[in-house]
């Protein structure tokens, strides 16, 4: 039976608050880490991108392992999540420590610490997102929970974007040197992350998970993921996630460069772009949740992506040489961002239900690890590419005024590159085969199995999937 009756408003809110632990670190890292390495540590842009690429790829390798471990019957995934959240906050602060060492030692240090940080982040995120599908299998209830989480994420994104620069300014105003100010600011963000991780754990620690009709014996790691990859929706889900996050990572890391070198404004102007993103989520999350509830998730995401794709290309034609245009661009990017984060994990919950039906397994952790893996690979490649593009167009951090070629390259990262990535994502999303009607059939079939009809099959589901 579904355990959605356990999800009281307080539990929903407490569970959704875990988005703070996930998102505040995620946004602060992708906005500030590359520019921290180039402008504070003094690292070459391409090398800074390589640090991010290696660290996230190292973590990506561990994602399937963590997901597989979380599905073990003897593992308490909620406690696993709590420990991961606490370690994430501590390691995030250490990632922004300025060390006085040779370039080689610097490179090794930032690769090592950021890799560990992402591994801890994954140890929180996989069980956190998997919990939703384990607490309720109601399609609309899952959409509602993700809508609440996405609305809360509006404020968290703002915190991740704005608070680091505010903390840095506050510490420097107290006479702390720039490097240490960055470090202290990072530890403040880490502390915020840890507090909400604890709130999340306390809110759901007593919630019972759905008892599913599955084979309890766990398979080996390779067999588990081989079976998951064979599920038809994965061939469309994986590239949809990868290409959107590839483009999004470039845009996020490019924000400061766009403000400073394309618009000629102070880095403090990032507070304005963060406010635009906040408004997008505050308005867009409830709106898209309603659209998703009425017309289904996929059409809601496709509309959001389509608006962004057309809008950013129009912005590039007009030119992005003022804060006003950067704010317009941020709003347009925010539309796709809201569409993605409102429904991203709901699609993985579809696959969890399908895996129970087709393979007789409860592998919420393993399946949830796939979005994490693809998310990090997309982000890592995005950060690597932005470093390569900046180096290729002649960006020089020592110059207050960049060449026109460099400025054009910075503008293209947030427009043309993003439009290409979103276009590919749209094609993949259009081909994704699960909708509300198919999910209802899956849910009904699984419910019959849970009630004793262990070998029940729905011919319509078999034909579609």
C-alpha positions as CSV (number, residue, x, y, z in Angstrom):
1,X,0.0,0.0,0.0
2,X,1.1,3.6,-0.6
3,X,2.3,5.4,2.4
4,X,1.3,8.8,1.2
5,X,-0.9,9.1,4.3
6,X,2.2,9.5,6.4
7,X,3.2,12.7,4.5
8,X,1.6,15.3,6.7
9,X,2.1,18.9,5.7
10,X,4.9,19.2,8.4
11,X,6.7,16.2,7.0
12,X,6.4,17.4,3.4
13,X,7.9,20.8,4.5
14,X,10.6,19.1,6.5
15,X,11.5,16.7,3.7
16,X,11.5,19.5,1.2
17,X,13.8,21.6,3.4
18,X,16.5,19.1,2.5
19,X,16.8,20.9,-0.8
20,X,18.7,23.5,1.1
21,X,21.5,21.1,1.9
22,X,21.6,20.0,-1.8
23,X,21.1,23.3,-3.5
24,X,23.0,25.9,-1.5
25,X,26.3,24.0,-2.0
26,X,25.5,23.1,-5.6
27,X,24.8,26.7,-6.6
28,X,27.6,28.3,-4.6
29,X,30.1,25.9,-6.0
30,X,29.2,26.3,-9.6
31,X,29.0,30.1,-9.4
32,X,32.1,30.8,-7.4
33,X,34.6,27.9,-7.7
34,X,36.1,28.6,-11.1
35,X,36.3,32.3,-10.5
36,X,37.8,31.5,-7.0
37,X,40.5,29.4,-8.6
38,X,41.3,32.0,-11.4
39,X,40.9,35.3,-9.6
40,X,41.8,34.4,-6.0
41,X,44.2,31.4,-6.2
42,X,45.5,32.6,-9.6
43,X,45.1,29.4,-11.6
44,X,45.0,29.3,-15.4
45,X,41.3,29.2,-16.6
46,X,41.7,25.9,-18.5
47,X,43.5,24.3,-15.5
48,X,40.7,25.6,-13.2
49,X,38.1,23.9,-15.4
50,X,40.2,20.7,-15.3
51,X,40.1,20.7,-11.5
52,X,36.3,20.8,-11.6
53,X,36.2,18.2,-14.3
54,X,38.4,15.7,-12.5
55,X,36.7,16.2,-9.1
56,X,33.2,15.7,-10.4
57,X,34.2,12.8,-12.6
58,X,35.9,11.1,-9.6
59,X,32.6,11.5,-7.8
60,X,30.6,10.3,-10.7
61,X,32.4,7.0,-10.6
62,X,31.3,6.6,-7.0
63,X,27.6,7.5,-7.7
64,X,26.6,4.0,-8.8
65,X,28.4,2.5,-5.9
66,X,26.7,4.8,-3.3
67,X,23.3,4.2,-5.0
68,X,23.8,0.4,-4.9
69,X,24.9,0.5,-1.2
70,X,21.8,2.5,-0.2
71,X,19.5,-0.2,-1.6
72,X,21.0,-2.9,0.6
73,X,18.4,-4.2,3.1
74,X,20.7,-3.6,6.1
75,X,21.6,0.0,5.2
76,X,19.6,2.8,7.0
77,X,19.5,5.2,4.0
78,X,18.2,8.0,6.2
79,X,21.2,7.9,8.5
80,X,23.4,7.5,5.5
81,X,21.9,10.7,4.1
82,X,22.4,12.6,7.4
83,X,26.2,11.8,7.6
84,X,26.6,12.7,3.9
85,X,24.9,16.1,4.5
86,X,27.1,16.9,7.5
87,X,30.3,16.0,5.7
88,X,29.2,18.0,2.6
89,X,29.1,21.2,4.7
90,X,32.5,20.7,6.2
91,X,34.3,19.8,3.0
92,X,32.7,22.6,1.1
93,X,34.5,25.1,3.4
94,X,37.8,23.2,2.9
95,X,37.3,23.4,-0.9
96,X,37.7,27.2,-0.7
97,X,40.8,27.4,1.5
98,X,43.6,29.3,-0.1
99,X,46.9,27.4,0.3
100,X,50.4,28.7,-0.1
101,X,52.0,26.1,-2.2
102,X,53.4,25.3,-5.6
103,X,51.1,25.1,-8.6
104,X,51.3,21.3,-8.6
105,X,50.4,21.0,-4.9
106,X,47.6,23.5,-5.4
107,X,46.2,21.5,-8.2
108,X,46.3,18.2,-6.2
109,X,44.8,19.9,-3.1
110,X,41.8,21.3,-4.9
111,X,41.1,18.2,-6.9
112,X,41.3,16.0,-3.8
113,X,39.1,18.2,-1.5
114,X,36.5,19.0,-4.1
115,X,36.3,15.3,-5.1
116,X,35.7,14.4,-1.5
117,X,33.1,17.1,-1.2
118,X,31.2,15.8,-4.2
119,X,31.3,12.3,-2.8
120,X,29.8,13.5,0.4
121,X,27.2,15.5,-1.5
122,X,26.2,12.3,-3.4
123,X,25.9,10.4,-0.1
124,X,23.3,12.9,0.9
125,X,21.5,13.5,-2.4
126,X,20.9,9.9,-3.6
127,X,19.0,8.8,-0.5
128,X,17.3,12.2,-0.2
129,X,15.7,12.0,-3.6
130,X,15.1,8.3,-3.5
131,X,13.1,8.8,-0.2
132,X,10.3,10.6,-2.1
133,X,9.5,7.5,-4.2
134,X,9.9,5.2,-1.2
135,X,7.4,7.3,0.9
136,X,4.7,7.6,-1.7
137,X,4.1,6.2,-5.2
138,X,1.2,8.6,-5.9
139,X,2.0,10.4,-9.2
140,X,0.4,13.7,-8.3
141,X,1.7,13.6,-4.7
142,X,5.2,13.2,-6.0
143,X,4.6,16.2,-8.3
144,X,3.3,18.2,-5.4
145,X,6.2,17.4,-3.2
146,X,8.7,18.4,-5.9
147,X,6.7,21.6,-6.5
148,X,7.1,22.5,-2.8
149,X,10.7,21.7,-2.9
150,X,11.2,23.7,-6.1
151,X,9.5,26.8,-4.6
152,X,11.8,26.5,-1.5
153,X,14.7,26.1,-3.9
154,X,14.0,29.7,-5.1
155,X,15.2,31.1,-1.8
156,X,18.1,28.6,-1.6
157,X,19.4,29.5,-5.1
158,X,19.3,33.1,-4.0
159,X,21.3,32.2,-0.8
160,X,23.8,30.2,-2.8
161,X,24.3,33.0,-5.3
162,X,24.2,36.0,-3.1
163,X,25.3,35.0,0.4
164,X,28.9,34.1,-0.5
165,X,29.6,37.5,-1.9
166,X,27.8,39.2,1.1
167,X,29.8,37.1,3.5
168,X,33.0,37.9,1.7
169,X,32.2,41.6,1.8
170,X,31.3,41.5,5.5
171,X,34.6,39.7,6.4
172,X,36.7,42.0,4.3
173,X,34.9,44.9,5.9
174,X,36.2,43.6,9.3
175,X,39.7,43.8,8.0
176,X,40.1,40.1,7.0
177,X,42.2,39.6,3.9
178,X,40.5,38.5,0.7
179,X,41.7,34.9,0.6
180,X,40.6,34.1,4.2
181,X,37.3,36.0,3.6
182,X,36.5,33.5,0.8
183,X,37.3,30.6,3.1
184,X,35.1,31.9,6.0
185,X,32.3,32.6,3.6
186,X,32.4,29.1,2.3
187,X,32.3,27.7,5.8
188,X,29.2,29.8,6.5
189,X,27.5,28.3,3.5
190,X,28.5,24.9,4.7
191,X,27.0,25.5,8.1
192,X,23.7,26.5,6.5
193,X,23.8,23.3,4.5
194,X,24.4,21.2,7.6
195,X,21.6,22.7,9.6
196,X,18.9,22.0,7.0
197,X,20.3,18.5,6.5
198,X,19.6,17.8,10.2
199,X,16.1,19.3,9.9
200,X,15.4,17.1,6.9
201,X,16.5,13.9,8.7
202,X,14.5,14.7,11.9
203,X,11.3,15.3,9.7
204,X,11.3,11.9,8.0
205,X,13.2,9.5,10.2
206,X,10.0,7.9,11.5
207,X,8.2,7.7,8.1
208,X,7.7,4.1,6.9
209,X,8.7,3.2,3.4
210,X,6.4,1.4,1.0
211,X,6.5,-2.3,1.2
212,X,7.0,-3.5,-2.3
213,X,6.5,-6.9,-4.0
214,X,10.1,-7.4,-5.0
215,X,12.9,-10.0,-4.7
216,X,14.8,-9.0,-1.6
217,X,18.2,-10.5,-2.6
218,X,20.4,-7.7,-4.0
219,X,22.3,-8.3,-7.3
220,X,25.9,-7.4,-7.9
221,X,26.8,-3.8,-8.9
222,X,27.3,-4.5,-12.6
223,X,24.2,-6.6,-13.0
224,X,22.1,-4.0,-11.2
225,X,23.2,-1.1,-13.5
226,X,23.1,-3.3,-16.6
227,X,19.4,-4.0,-16.0
228,X,18.6,-0.4,-15.2
229,X,20.3,0.9,-18.4
230,X,18.2,-1.5,-20.4
231,X,15.0,0.1,-19.3
232,X,13.7,1.9,-22.4
233,X,13.1,5.4,-20.8
234,X,16.8,5.6,-19.8
235,X,17.9,6.1,-23.4
236,X,16.0,9.4,-23.5
237,X,16.3,10.4,-19.8
238,X,20.1,10.3,-19.7
239,X,20.9,12.6,-22.6
240,X,18.0,14.9,-21.7
241,X,19.6,15.5,-18.3
242,X,23.2,15.5,-19.5
243,X,22.8,18.2,-22.2
244,X,20.7,20.5,-20.2
245,X,23.0,20.4,-17.2
246,X,26.1,20.7,-19.5
247,X,24.7,24.0,-20.9
248,X,23.4,25.1,-17.5
249,X,26.8,24.6,-15.8
250,X,28.5,26.8,-18.4
251,X,25.9,29.5,-17.9
252,X,26.1,29.4,-14.1
253,X,29.9,29.6,-14.1
254,X,29.8,32.3,-16.7
255,X,27.6,34.7,-14.7
256,X,30.4,36.6,-13.0
257,X,32.4,36.9,-16.3
258,X,29.3,38.2,-18.1
259,X,28.7,40.8,-15.4
260,X,32.3,42.0,-15.1
261,X,33.6,41.8,-18.7
262,X,30.5,42.0,-20.9
263,X,28.5,44.6,-18.9
264,X,31.5,46.3,-17.2
265,X,29.8,46.1,-13.8
266,X,30.8,45.2,-10.3
267,X,30.7,41.5,-9.2
268,X,28.2,42.6,-6.6
269,X,25.6,42.8,-9.4
270,X,25.3,39.1,-9.1
271,X,22.8,39.9,-6.3
272,X,20.5,41.2,-9.1
273,X,20.8,38.1,-11.2
274,X,20.1,36.0,-8.1
275,X,17.0,38.1,-7.5
276,X,15.8,37.4,-11.0
277,X,16.3,33.7,-10.5
278,X,14.5,33.9,-7.2
279,X,11.5,35.5,-8.8
280,X,11.5,32.9,-11.6
281,X,11.2,30.1,-9.1
282,X,8.7,31.9,-6.9
283,X,6.4,32.5,-9.9
284,X,7.4,29.6,-12.1
285,X,7.4,26.7,-9.6
286,X,3.7,27.0,-8.6
287,X,2.7,27.8,-12.2
288,X,4.5,24.9,-13.7
289,X,3.4,22.6,-11.0
290,X,-0.2,23.5,-11.8
291,X,0.5,23.0,-15.6
292,X,2.2,19.7,-14.8
293,X,-0.8,18.5,-12.7
294,X,-3.3,19.5,-15.4
295,X,-1.4,18.6,-18.6
296,X,1.3,16.3,-17.3
297,X,5.0,16.8,-16.5
298,X,6.6,16.4,-20.0
299,X,4.5,19.2,-21.7
300,X,5.3,21.5,-18.8
301,X,9.0,21.0,-19.2
302,X,9.0,21.2,-23.0
303,X,7.2,24.6,-22.9
304,X,9.7,26.0,-20.4
305,X,12.7,24.7,-22.5
306,X,11.2,26.1,-25.7
307,X,10.8,29.6,-24.2
308,X,14.4,29.6,-23.0
309,X,15.8,28.3,-26.3
310,X,14.1,31.0,-28.4
311,X,14.6,33.8,-25.8
312,X,18.4,33.4,-25.4
313,X,19.0,33.4,-29.1
314,X,17.0,36.7,-29.4
315,X,19.1,38.1,-26.6
316,X,22.3,37.2,-28.4
317,X,21.1,39.0,-31.6
318,X,20.3,42.1,-29.5
319,X,23.6,41.9,-27.6
320,X,24.3,41.4,-23.9
321,X,26.3,44.5,-23.0
322,X,24.3,45.9,-20.0
323,X,23.0,44.7,-16.7
324,X,19.5,45.1,-18.0
325,X,20.1,42.6,-20.8
326,X,21.9,40.2,-18.3
327,X,18.8,40.3,-16.1
328,X,16.6,39.6,-19.1
329,X,18.9,36.7,-20.0
330,X,18.8,35.4,-16.4
331,X,15.0,35.4,-16.4
332,X,14.9,33.4,-19.7
333,X,17.5,30.9,-18.4
334,X,15.4,30.7,-15.2
335,X,12.4,29.5,-17.1
336,X,14.2,26.4,-18.2
337,X,15.9,26.0,-14.8
338,X,12.5,26.0,-13.1
339,X,11.1,23.5,-15.5
340,X,14.0,21.2,-15.0
341,X,14.2,21.3,-11.3
342,X,10.5,21.1,-10.7
343,X,10.2,17.8,-12.5
344,X,13.7,16.3,-12.9
345,X,13.5,13.7,-10.2
346,X,9.8,12.9,-10.9
347,X,11.0,11.3,-14.1
348,X,13.4,9.1,-12.2
349,X,10.5,8.0,-9.9
350,X,8.8,6.8,-13.1
351,X,11.7,4.6,-13.8
352,X,11.7,3.3,-10.2
353,X,8.1,2.2,-10.7
354,X,9.0,0.6,-14.0
355,X,12.0,-1.3,-12.5
356,X,9.7,-2.8,-9.8
357,X,7.3,-3.9,-12.6
358,X,9.9,-5.3,-15.0
359,X,12.7,-6.6,-12.8
360,X,10.9,-7.2,-9.5
361,X,13.4,-5.0,-7.7
362,X,13.3,-2.1,-5.3
363,X,16.3,-0.1,-6.5
364,X,15.4,3.5,-5.7
365,X,18.9,4.4,-4.6
366,X,20.6,2.9,-7.7
367,X,18.1,4.5,-10.1
368,X,18.4,7.9,-8.3
369,X,22.1,7.7,-8.6
370,X,21.8,7.8,-12.4
371,X,20.5,11.4,-12.4
372,X,23.2,12.3,-10.0
373,X,25.9,10.7,-12.1
374,X,24.6,12.3,-15.3
375,X,24.1,15.6,-13.6
376,X,27.7,15.7,-12.4
377,X,29.1,14.5,-15.7
378,X,27.1,17.3,-17.5
379,X,28.2,19.9,-15.0
380,X,31.8,18.7,-15.1
381,X,32.0,18.8,-18.8
382,X,30.4,22.2,-18.8
383,X,32.9,23.6,-16.4
384,X,35.8,22.1,-18.4
385,X,34.4,23.5,-21.7
386,X,33.9,27.0,-20.2
387,X,37.6,27.0,-19.2
388,X,38.6,25.8,-22.7
389,X,36.4,28.4,-24.4
390,X,37.7,31.2,-22.2
391,X,41.3,30.3,-22.9
392,X,40.5,29.8,-26.6
393,X,39.0,33.3,-27.0
394,X,41.9,35.0,-25.2
395,X,40.5,35.6,-21.8
396,X,43.1,37.0,-19.4
397,X,42.2,37.4,-15.7
398,X,45.0,39.9,-15.2
399,X,43.3,42.4,-17.7
400,X,40.5,44.7,-16.4
401,X,39.3,45.1,-20.1
402,X,39.1,42.0,-22.2
403,X,39.4,41.9,-26.0
404,X,36.2,41.9,-28.1
405,X,36.8,38.3,-29.1
406,X,36.9,37.3,-25.5
407,X,33.7,39.3,-24.7
408,X,31.9,37.7,-27.7
409,X,33.0,34.3,-26.4
410,X,31.6,35.1,-22.9
411,X,28.3,36.1,-24.5
412,X,28.1,33.0,-26.7
413,X,28.6,30.7,-23.7
414,X,25.3,31.9,-22.1
415,X,23.3,32.0,-25.3
416,X,24.4,30.0,-28.4
417,X,26.0,27.2,-26.4
418,X,23.0,26.9,-24.1
419,X,20.5,27.0,-27.0
420,X,22.2,24.1,-28.7
421,X,22.2,22.0,-25.4
422,X,18.5,22.8,-24.8
423,X,17.6,21.8,-28.4
424,X,19.2,18.4,-27.9
425,X,17.5,18.0,-24.6
426,X,14.1,18.8,-26.1
427,X,14.4,16.1,-28.7
428,X,15.2,13.5,-26.1
429,X,12.4,14.7,-23.8
430,X,9.9,14.5,-26.6
431,X,10.8,10.8,-27.1
432,X,10.5,9.9,-23.4
433,X,7.7,7.2,-23.2
434,X,6.2,7.5,-19.7
435,X,3.3,9.8,-19.0
436,X,0.6,10.0,-16.4
437,X,-1.5,7.4,-18.2
438,X,1.4,4.9,-18.5
439,X,2.4,5.5,-14.9
440,X,-1.1,4.8,-13.7
441,X,-1.0,1.4,-15.4
442,X,2.4,0.7,-13.9
443,X,1.2,1.7,-10.5
444,X,-2.0,-0.5,-10.8
445,X,0.1,-3.5,-11.9
446,X,2.6,-3.1,-9.1
447,X,-0.2,-2.7,-6.5
448,X,-1.8,-5.9,-7.7
449,X,1.5,-7.7,-7.2
450,X,1.9,-6.2,-3.7
451,X,-1.5,-7.6,-2.9
452,X,-0.5,-11.1,-3.9
453,X,-0.7,-11.4,-7.7
454,X,3.1,-11.7,-7.9
455,X,3.2,-12.6,-11.6
456,X,0.6,-10.2,-12.9
457,X,1.4,-8.5,-16.3
458,X,-0.4,-5.7,-18.1
459,X,-0.1,-6.2,-21.8
460,X,-0.5,-2.5,-22.6
461,X,2.5,-1.7,-20.3
462,X,4.6,-4.5,-21.8
463,X,3.8,-3.2,-25.3
464,X,4.7,0.4,-24.5
465,X,7.8,-0.2,-22.4
